[in-house]
Amino acid sequence: MFQQIAADEPAPEGCSAFVVIHEKHTCKTNEIKKLLKKATKRPRPYLFKGDHKFPTLKENGPVVLLYAEMGTKDFVKFHKILSEKAQKEEIVYVLRHYVQKPKSRKMYLSGYGVELAIKSTEYKAVDDTQIKGTNSTSEVEDDEDEEDSDVQGFLFGRLKQMHPNLKNNLKEFKKHLIETTNNMEPLKVWELQDLSFQAAARIMSTPVYDALKVMKDIAQNFPIRARSLTRVSVDKELRNEIEKNQKHFYEILGIQPGEARLFLNGLHIDMDFHDPFSILETLKLEGKVMHGLHELGIKGEILSKFMRLQVHPAGDSYALDIRHSSIVWVNNIEKDHSYSTWPASYQELLKPAFPGVIQQIRRNLYNLVLFIDPIQEDTNDYMKLAELFSHHNVPLR
């Protein structure tokens, strides 16, 4: 859809990526600021339900439509500028995927083939013998045309050459396989118990160069292939390995059998809250961290261990050493007599308390440090607040 919309737009010639700002087009990043000045005076573009919007709280700003192919240099150049403006809530950033020179190769879409056959309700007098004869003739012709085809792993053309005396039996066997393959009857409960194991066994028993093809066929035509999968025997070693992996994923990551999750360097990417833009930003941040560790000489398996550490970026925050001699403490909870009746055991922290209430424990766990200038007028407010805490015996040093 976006490709057709981009084709209808008067795209600048020779540009693999361009932006549209209220009916004005450009493929130069330095002209974006100029086109945004009078954008609100021009008609606002219509946005479709399936448009990819950059997450922002403000929706009434100028709309900037980016037509580009993800992964290209031009997309990165435009995305960096537009995403920064969208984060500052200056614009509404919308991405529409556009390929300047699309390839002629067809794209495979997953799904199920459905045929709608409308039956005739008219009564007709037909000779049954002629119909049967015609059907049998057409079936023979079809068998001759498709004798080299693969039916459930059997090459019937090769079998007929090796065993010409069993030609009729092979034809009946092929017909039976085709009928059972396309059988959509409901399965019994006991037939569904090991269906996932049997599908895995079918894929593992296939040669390596055809394994992906078989997996795609089973996934896209599962209702048709289900009955044939019930006849596949599952090796005991394969079953034990799958059950071991399922137990490991459940204990470590909490993943139930049949569930799927996305992890990036150990970080869980929740698809309910993330979109392609946020995943792209996460990839950039992880790439910068890996590059920095690689420059420090951390490589190989050690690098992957460092990336799995649960360390959150500090950003612009900083820490102060409250043990310095320049800090003067007004009280000392561990030594002052006024706190002598309080329990000193850390077990008090495990007892239930009201939300927002600090446990009264004779330990210097919670500290309040004020950096003030006595000359300033608002210093008095901070001093009153500290005095209030001390007067009410708040467990705060």
Buried (B, 14 or more C-beta within 10 A) or exposed (E): EBEEBBEEBEBEEEBBBBBBBBEBBBBEBEBBEEBBEEBEEEEEBEEEEEBBBBEBEEEEBBBBBBBBBEEBEBBBEBBEBBBEBBEEEBBBBBBBBBBBEEEEEEEEEEEEEEEEEEEEEEEEEEEEEEEEEEEEEEEEEEBEEBBEEEBBEBBBBEBBEEEEEEBEEBBEBBEEBEEEBEEEEEEEEEBEEBBBBBBBBBBEBBEEEEBEEBBEBBEBBEEBBBBBBBEBEBEEEBBEEBEEEBEEBEEEEEBEEEEEEEEBBEEEEEEEEBEEBEBBEBEEEBEEBBEEBEEEEBEEEEBEEBBEEEEEEEEEEEEEEEEEEEEEEEBEBBEEEEBEEBEEEEEBEEEEEEEEEEBBBBBBBEEBEEEEEEEEEEEEEBEEEBEEBEEEEBBBB
